[in-house]
């Protein structure tokens, strides 16, 4: 067997271990292959992926960076480098890597999806929609892409459109609690507070101490003039999430009619 074939076989053995989640064993095979051929991109990539599974992110990134030295157009490595910088909240840098991947393969779905999510963090909502639309063109049943598109539409104040996306998700996944929650928030934004409150109550039966949901219900109660209920709920939400909820409430126009109430001032103090 030629040295090249031996190296390929060693990489395949490593991959077989990675598939059954035995990543330490897998890495030993990838390292063996890299001793035979230090520039073997397949061995480097699969070693990087196994290192990610083992939470050894720094070592994984070293593998992906080496790959780019040998093959600057390796879209999988570029995408993973983008993910690394996104996790570090270096979102602009992350997008440069996704764009490099997409310049080589414009319909590469992982980079399109990841660029879409990262663009949301950068508040570049048109870019996010553009990426997510391309993902949904290829994978119309991609629930996560639908979810993020719904979120972006909400941020763009396109609340009817956002609501339709969460309804689409719930047709397929009726127990999807995130979609249920965001459906309720979009109903609230559309002034359909009674409907929203029914949904918030349903979720709170399962998650009674979720401060975000309690806060959302408080917003709707304030909007329909049920001020006593709104204040009790706001206090409950703050008891769970403290300063975060206080800062939201102070800026939130939903509470404008009760911000002069001494009880509101005491709660958010």
C-alpha positions, -999 to 999 in steps of 0.1 A, spaced: 0 0 0 13 34 -10 21 60 18 -8 82 5 -33 53 6 -20 44 41 -26 80 53 -61 80 38 -69 48 55 -57 61 88 -79 92 85 -109 70 77 -102 49 108 -102 81 128 -135 92 113 -151 59 122 -142 65 158 -155 101 157 -188 89 143 -193 69 175 -182 98 197 -149 83 206 -130 115 199 -98 108 219 -93 76 199 -102 94 167 -76 121 174 -49 95 179 -55 83 143 -56 118 129 -23 125 146 -9 94 132 -20 105 97 -4 139 103 29 124 112 28 107 78 16 139 60 17 171 81 -3 190 55 -32 165 52 -62 188 52 -87 160 59 -68 148 90 -65 184 102 -102 192 97 -115 160 113 -90 165 142 -104 200 146 -140 188 147 -131 161 173 -113 187 194 -144 209 193 -165 180 206 -140 177 235 -144 214 242 -107 220 233 -116 250 212 -82 266 211 -65 235 198 -94 231 173 -89 266 160 -52 259 155 -62 230 132 -85 252 111 -59 280 108 -34 255 95 -59 243 70 -63 279 57 -25 282 53 -26 251 30 -60 257 14 -73 292 17 -106 282 0 -116 255 25 -152 265 32 -157 242 63 -126 256 80 -135 292 72 -170 286 86 -156 271 118 -132 301 122 -162 324 118 -181 304 145 -150 308 168 -150 346 165 -188 347 168 -185 329 202 -159 355 212 -185 381 202 -161 395 176 -190 395 151 -175 417 124 -145 394 122 -168 364 122 -187 377 92 -154 382 72 -148 344 75 -183 336 65 -180 359 35 -147 342 26 -165 309 26 -194 322 6 -170 339 -20 -158 303 -27 -192 286 -25 -221 311 -26 -248 286 -16 -228 270 13 -257 267 38 -237 266 71 -220 299 64 -252 315 51 -271 304 82 -243 315 106 -238 348 88 -276 354 91 -275 348 129 -244 369 133 -259 398 113 -287 399 138 -262 405 166 -248 433 144 -283 447 139 -278 443 101 -313 430 97 -315 432 59 -283 411 56 -298 386 81 -330 383 61 -311 379 28 -290 350 43 -319 333 60 -340 335 28 -313 317 9 -312 290 35 -350 287 34 -350 285 -4 -328 254 -2 -343 241 31 -379 253 34 -385 232 65 -355 245 84 -372 254 117 -342 273 131 -339 295 100 -377 302 103 -373 310 139 -345 336 133 -363 351 104 -394 355 126 -372 373 152 -357 396 126 -391 405 112 -402 414 147 -372 436 152 -381 453 119 -416 460 133 -431 436 107 -452 419 133 -478 403 111 -451 387 90 -432 376 122 -464 361 136 -469 341 104 -434 325 107 -440 314 143 -473 300 133 -456 280 105 -432 266 131 -460 257 154 -478 238 126 -448 215 125 -438 216 161 -468 225 183 -449 220 215 -420 244 205 -420 266 236 -398 293 221 -421 296 191 -451 297 214 -435 325 235 -425 346 204 -460 341 189 -474 357 221 -449 386 220 -459 393 184 -496 392 194 -487 417 221 -469 440 197 -500 439 175 -522 450 205 -538 415 208 -530 414 245 -558 391 257 -546 364 233 -510 370 243 -518 367 280 -536 334 275 -504 320 259 -481 335 285 -503 318 312 -500 285 293 -462 287 293 -460 298 329 -478 266 340 -447 248 328 -421 275 337 -436 294 366 -404 311 376 -393 323 341 -387 360 346 -388 369 309 -423 354 305 -436 370 336 -422 403 324 -439 399 290 -472 392 307 -467 423 329 -462 444 297 -495 432 283 -513 437 315 -501 473 317 -511 479 281 -547 469 288 -549 490 320 -547 462 345 -521 481 365 -523 463 398 -517 430 381 -489 445 360 -471 458 391 -474 425 409 -460 406 379 -432 431 373 -421 427 409 -422 389 405 -401 392 373 -375 414 391 -373 389 420 -361 363 394 -339 384 371 -332 415 391 -312 444 375 -319 431 339 -357 434 343 -354 467 361 -334 482 332 -359 469 307 -389 482 326 -374 517 330 -370 521 292 -401 502 282 -429 524 268 -454 497 277 -453 509 313 -455 547 305 -490 550 320 -478 536 354 -443 550 356 -457 579 378 -471 553 402 -450 553 435 -453 515 435 -435 513 401 -408 536 413 -403 514 443 -402 482 423 -376 495 398 -355 514 424 
